[in-house]
Amino acid sequence: MDKPMNRWKRIYHKLFRQKDRIGEYEALLKRALENGYRVMSLLEWVREDYPSGHVLLLRHDVDIDSRGAERMFEVERRLGVHASYYFRHLTMKSSLVKRMLREGFDVGLHYETLALKMRYLQLKDKKEISSEILLSCQQQLAGEIQEFRKSFGSMTSLCSHGAAWNRKLGVPNHILVDDTFKKEHDILFEAYDEALRERITTYISDASVTDASVWRYGKSPVEAIEQGDSVILLLTHPEHWNHHFLSNVRKLWLSFLDR
């Protein structure tokens, strides 16, 4: 849990220091294209058997901001590139998901099935996670996949959400999605699959304004592009790029509910 002072600092930064960065995102994609990079979704990359050599993979984890996701989608659509979007249930906007799928984008669940179960049971230690609990969560996730497909018709990938309870107990949601589960439920890949990660040259993630909007894991995407890194995965969270005061109030509320 956040300490009180950290919580107030976070609120101040989110409401008053957050900047709109959509223009920066568009400039970044243009830089990649100008430098000869193929800008792709994870699904395109996997279906083409993991091409390398100037590839930029776009993955968006839509934790709390579907409005920001829509703005980033519009940038990509204008530039003629695709990305992978993973929505939690609380951020899933039906009309947006349908538009993305019509445009050939990769859309899936940013699932948190195990985290919600751990919170519901108020588990104190990962040793309390029994095989029965895991099986129950797999069955629940299978139902979530079925409901998504019933609503939207298509989903071939999943991406685990890193919720507060996952961090608290040190257990990720993606332990539910083994090879057997993927085969049984026609899932081509999970975004944290080792088969994907071992083929990625440079893994980069954004950070929030409370972390000075720095780039995590060593270098910025511009540096990676200018250095000609072979396969770059750029993970972004739309809430770090989209600024709107009332929207930020809602995003703060949703982020605190996640704890």
ABEGO torsion letter per residue (X at the ends): XBBAAAAAAAAAAAAAABBBAAAAAAAAAAAAAAAGBBBBBAAAAAAAGGBBGGBBBBBBBBAABAAAAAAAAAAAAAAGBBBBBBBBAAABBAAAAAAAAAAGBBBBBBBAAAAAAAAAAGBABAAABBAAAAAAAAAAAAAAAAAAAAAAGBBABBBBBBBAAAAAAGBBAAAABBAAAAAAAGBABBAABAAAAAABABBBBBBBAAAGGBBBGGBBAAAAAAAGBABBBBBBBAAAABBBAAAAAAAAAAAAAAX
